[in-house]
Amino acid sequence: MQIGDIKVYRMPLLRCKTSLRARLLLADGVAVEGCGFGAEATRVGEVVFTTAMTGYPESLTDPSYRGQILVETHPMIGNYGVPSRDRQLHGVPVDYESDHIQVEGFVVAELPQPSHYASVMSLHEWLRSEGVPGIYRVDTRFLVKRIREYGVVMGIISVYRDGEEPPGWDELARKLVSSKSYDERIFALEVSPRKPIVHRPRGRVRARVALLDCGVKYGILRRLLERGIEVTRYPCTTPAWQLLDGYDAVVLSNGPGNPALLRSQARTAAEVATSGKPVLAICLGMQLLALGLGARAYKLPYGHRGVNKPVVELGTGRCMVTTHNHGYAIDWDSLDGTGLIPWFRQPDDGTLEGVRSRDGLVVATQFHPEAGPGPWDSTWVFDLFLKLIEETKSRQAV
Ligand SMILES: NC(=O)CC[C@H](N)C(=O)O
């Protein structure tokens, strides 16, 4: 990686509410100065943006954002503070997608004073307690336009105390150049559990599933548990036979990073998909499934990240507004011979947003039917999954 000529952009009248300052340098040479919040730290990541207007606690804790510096297009972030982890459903936090902030850094235009009855701290305090740097009072519109035009880039963010010597742009550039690019790092193993974790629903258990956890969002657990599905989360390195042993069905989770680096996981996904048991695959899960069955993945220029993305169901023409968080996608033209057929399409850029097997037992979405954050238009995908499990079980009982 080479850094272009560094050009510094500053907002006029930069007055900060915190005693912190921050710098953000992109690999194309764009350098932005702003106010700092969160932790005094320096982190490298792929710079991406989300168009979600709310749901920052969920986005920040979504394991699929591991390795990325997140820019929010919505101009005010932090208004409702940080909710308590004690609000739970079936033992899983409602407003969090994992136990920790996963992003490398956070970029917002304005950081207002929080005001909400359920807030237990400010965004600044939360990021600080988790060692994550943030920058505000920067022109996020400019950054987003740049990413939309030239694609996602690697970047480095650094927060320092006002009055201290700022980290030099050349020093930041050196650190950035010497870091591995996002596409080459395996992040899924960092967010996957070390040993199995069982989540039991309150009330009657209607089904038991094994979940290959490459960085599952709690939202997926919540949607399964509230349908009476017991979930056992397995490390991302678990072989197929173990996922199939004694379970009614398998879930392949979302997760961070380049799917092409997860070859053994793709093989596992293909094995469970041809086992005759129902399979639900979400985002990275769908990519692994398709890759394992012989399809190809490619990188989108600037990804789909937001809670307002339409998808159209092929065949019915039904349109839903859904949550997306993906930087890679599966090539339509590579589905031949995989046994998978297209299921959903994104009408804005034509991306393949879902596939299923010919017999309908394997269902996979590139978008997030669990939302978290986002609209609930597509939570019926979980109802469909439960129906597939119950039909399969009653067929086997005959
Ligand atoms: N949310 C996800 O599972 C993301 C999948 C994959 N890491 C991508 O960016 O495309």
The ligand as an SDF file (V2000), in Angstrom:
LIG
                    3D

 10  9  0  0  0  0  0  0  0  0999 V2000
  -22.5060   -9.0890    8.0420 N   0  0  0  0  0  0  0  0  0  0  0  0
  -21.7390  -10.0250    7.5070 C   0  0  0  0  0  0  0  0  0  0  0  0
  -21.8490  -11.2140    7.7940 O   0  0  0  0  0  0  0  0  0  0  0  0
  -20.6530   -9.5560    6.5740 C   0  0  0  0  0  0  0  0  0  0  0  0
  -20.0820  -10.6320    5.7040 C   0  0  0  0  0  0  0  0  0  0  0  0
  -18.7450  -10.2590    5.0700 C   0  0  0  0  0  0  0  0  0  0  0  0
  -17.7620  -10.0180    6.0790 N   0  0  0  0  0  0  0  0  0  0  0  0
  -18.9200   -9.0340    4.1850 C   0  0  0  0  0  0  0  0  0  0  0  0
  -18.5100   -7.9560    4.5370 O   0  0  0  0  0  0  0  0  0  0  0  0
  -19.4750   -9.1350    3.1180 O   0  0  0  0  0  0  0  0  0  0  0  0
  1  2  1  0
  2  3  2  0
  2  4  1  0
  4  5  1  0
  5  6  1  0
  6  7  1  0
  6  8  1  0
  8  9  2  0
  8 10  1  0
M  END
$$$$
